[in-house]
Amino acid sequence: MSLVIDAYLLQLWKAAQAASEAEAPGRTFWNQVLSKYIFVGKEYVVASEEPPSSANIKRRVDIIVKYFEPPNYSIRILCFVEAKRPNADLTLIDEVEHQAFDACAAYLSTNKLQHIYAMTTIGTRARLWIYRPDSDYLEPLFGSQDLSDRSAYVEAHSSDAHKLTEGFHQMKNMPPTSTVSASKSGAIVAPSSHAQSSTASTSSAASGQAAASPWVWDEERKRYRYFNHATKQWVRQEK
């Protein structure tokens, strides 16, 4: 079912479609969706242009979804949202996913939680992710396991948008401070790739070696890309 359920969202959606080279209309669309239709209760706050942590005060995240944690109403971050324009090329898709990864890692470096969520958008299309402490990459909540895959981004105004709705439900049912497993709560179970990542991280720790960052600067293409240090190859090859 489409996320565009009334005339208000339809107008914002149309504005984003008409501005293929502009980031702001798409960001405005998602801000409205998240603040007025998804995270609508008093227990949620949808903020814009804020740093991911107190240690990164100069860094700004496009949209941040926060919630009040009972019983003391502590303010926690639920999801970081980074956006790019509708016609974003592979370089920008790499960039937006790296920005989301960076925000998640920064937040969990100063907040001892078991996970945090992220959302990356290109215009009115989006992917939802989960990030766990010391993980080498974001894990998709659904669909393709490939990174920087434009085809894996779900259009908000389409029948596939139910995947986004289910992902938002997982965020609500399994917030970062929750100790209930996804399998018990009936929420979407995170991809098995995390188990492989955890095994690799444990192995590195046991050998006393620090895990190398998967984000490596590609001098030839002048951008950061995911790099598999074990195979010495880029995770996604250019076509």
Salt bridges, closest charged atoms under 4 A:
GLU23 OE2 - ARG27 NH1 2.65
GLU50 OE1 - LYS66 NZ 2.58
GLU69 OE1 - ARG76 NE 2.81
GLU82 OE2 - ARG59 NH1 2.96
ASP94 OD2 - ARG223 NH1 1.86
GLU95 OE2 - LYS84 NZ 2.62
ASP102 OD2 - ARG59 NE 3.32
GLU139 OE2 - ARG132 NE 3.60
GLU139 OE2 - HIS194 ND1 3.01
GLU166 OE2 - HIS162 ND1 3.25
ASP218 OD2 - ARG221 NH1 3.21
ASP218 OD2 - ARG225 NH1 2.83
GLU219 OE2 - LYS222 NZ 2.18
GLU238 OE2 - ARG221 NE 3.62
GLU238 OE2 - ARG223 NH2 2.00
